[in-house]
Amino acid sequence: MDAYVVIGNPIAHSKSPEIHACFARQCDQQLSYERLLAPLHGFKASVQVFMRQGGRGANVTVPFKLDAHALADTLSERARLAGAVNTLKFEHGRIHGDNTDGAGLVTDITINAGLALGGRRILLLGAGGAARGALLPLLEQRPAELVIVNRTRARADELVAGFAEYGPLRSAALEQVEGNFDLVINATSSSLNDDLPPLPPSVFGSQTLAYDMMYGRQPTVFMQFAQQHGATVRDGLGMLVEQAAEAFLLWRGVRPDTAEVFDLLRRQLSQ
Ligand code: ATR
């Protein structure tokens, strides 16, 4: 049976085995998918052992996405630009690295939430790994503009310098942000600490989708704030499921239907 793993540290909380088991059932694919805890300084060795055992591919999560990028023999363009890898495919002893996070985000927004992004104004909060991974897939949707705001402005400027050739991208200080946006994405890690990134409520209008890449039992503080100011809100559970579907497609050549597993995970979160 073809074997896959999700590698991280910690890893016990990962929902990926459940998601991929559901996809495999649905698509009639025979495969195993387990959690693999790698030592903090042992990512490469753990991948090599798994490959020697006949492993076919892996998802990679915190804190190893940069190590996976460095380890891959070949990279997709989106992984190269993201500077991080969340999906590995092993073929003939070689390692191919991809990054499906940004595509997962865009599918969740455009298909599941039904917001077409062509010609829209997008505000992206944050300039870390999560924001970087989203940039190319978002710009490929041809928004009217994409504005990056980050607590540390210099990091937003670096992203703009790296991605400006792919679309209408600029950074801004919060006080320079004018008018409301069709889409506001929280790609900061502030929700982990129940913090709200500083934001003028004027960025939200009645047509705004406020999207937090995080998810949990309760709406994040960012979602609560956005909702109070008239926006429609969505958390990152759909992004999680869609990035997994994109990885499954890369490995197995078929795209699973994501609605079933999304509903299952949502029900579990509300129990
Ligand atoms: P990730 O891979 O999750 O993106 P990261 O690379 O450490 O993690 O980036 C975290 C992002 O969240 C950064 O944009 C960070 O802002 P700084 O660049 O100024 O550090 C942002 N961030 C984290 N906590 C925040 C908070 N409380 N308020 C605003 N931004 C925050």
Residues whose N, C-alpha, C, O or C-beta is under 5 A from the ligand:
A	BS01	ATR	G126 A127 G128 G129 A130 A131 N150 R151 T152 R155 A187 T188 S189 S190 D195 L196 P197
